[in-house]
């Protein structure tokens, strides 16, 4: 907890410099990226990383993404490859995370990797995020800036509602543009899609000229965002609903009568950008949420992934996987 309250910092040179200084002190700063707001801490500082888990109530077996300012900076911490170079050239900076083997002498806290020998790393496209990373000049571990398992934040107001007083500051740069977390691709073996997100699977397969192995729910956790129950509102969520039942509110897609529409024109990019904000708004009604069918291609696959996790049964609210979830390591992540 932060006894002095959470500071509001403007996304200007002074605010960015102050945020970077707070990170150097081992404190936590929420900041905007093009995907969602991240909760940042020095990825080399174990106490800072432990504070991230504590602030979010996040299971410690769930790895974190390290954000860096450039592909060159990423290579300080991970073993680079031709495939990594190909994906970085095509999608960095942007909403793509790569999971790569750790480099010798990397200096990353083992809490970031949850004890694995790989690191999830990303170069965000958001101007303020990159300015902060450059000013800090180090890797910033940054999961979404919300209590674990709850709806991801796409505005500073969402962050404050969930984490006020638990973190040092919020670097406010308005709403996030993409609205979905990054796509995660595993590259420590044969390429694997570990989490769908802001870059479509089809785009990645075209660039790599190969099909990606798809992560299964029974595979071990090797990257963020793989918990079965995640991104969850307080109320139950029902998917593929043509109409409401009982006292449900309807989150629509396309030309339908509904309480709130992700995209009246059926635009998946618009729907992705609106998803978490819409769930936040409907969550305040206190009613169960029904969701219209979403096409399961392109960004629709990532939207449906988040919705399935939002609708998954949850026992304790932590999003922790059930027994047996930590079985065999996903095949593409061996060696």
Beta strands, then each sheet from edge to edge (+ up, - down):
strand 1: 7-10
strand 2: 29-31
strand 3: 38-42
strand 4: 65-67
strand 5: 96-101
strand 6: 118-122
strand 7: 140-144
strand 8: 169-172
strand 9: 183-186
strand 10: 192-195
strand 11: 213-214
strand 12: 237-238
strand 13: 249-252
strand 14: 260-261
strand 15: 289-291
sheet 1: 1+ 8+ 2+ 3- 7+ 4- 6- 5+ 9+ 10- 11-
sheet 2: 12+ 15+ 13+ 14+
end
